[in-house]
């Protein structure tokens, strides 16, 4: 089944980038580029630096993540 090997982590938005992408720093200090896919782009239009989000990562490429949900604003 697709997505079985993916895992979820929390991170903090460092800066918004063009085209619905964001620079995110994980709790362990790793920085990556994250994106919002599909219809969810409408819900995440207001993400700013400092917001905490949950990400989905694959073990194949740890430099890119998919934003699943905004958890809280710091």
N, C-alpha and C positions, 0 to 999 in steps of 0.2 A: 504494500500500500504506500502511496506517495506521502511523504512527510513523516514517516516513521523514524527516520534517522535524524530529523531536525530536532534541535533543542532550543529552549527558551531561556532568555537572560534579561536582566534589567539594565538600563543604561540611562545616561543623562544627555540631553541634546546640548551640544556645544555651540553649533551655529546652523542656521538654515542655509541650504544651497539651492541653486536654481532647479526647476523642474520637479518639485516635490521630493527632493532628497535632503538629507540632514547629516551632519557630522555628529556622531554619537560616541561618548566615552563610557565604557563598561565599568563595573565596580572594581575590576582588577587593573584598571588603567589602560586597557587596550582600546584604541580608537579605530572606528570603522565608519563606512558610509552606509546609511540606512535609507530605505525608500518606503513609501506607502503605495500599495498596489490596488488597482481597481477602483470600485466605488468608494472605498474608504478615504480617498483623497479629499472628498468634500468635508469629512469629519475632522481631518487633521490639518486643515488650512491654517489654524491658529497656533500651531506649535512654535514655541520660542525657545531661545537659549535658557537653560536651567530646568526645562520640563523633564520629568522622568517618564520613560516609556518602556514597554515590554517589547522585546525583539525576538524574532525567530531566525536562527542561524543554522546553516548546514555544516557538517564537518569537512566538506570539500573545499569551501571558500570562506574563511573566517574574516575576510575584509569587507563583506557585504552582508547586510541584514535586512529583514523585512519588519517594519513596525506593525505590531498587532493592536496595541491599545495604549492610550495615554493614562498613566496611573495617577499622577498628581503633579502639581506645580510647586517648585521650591521657592 
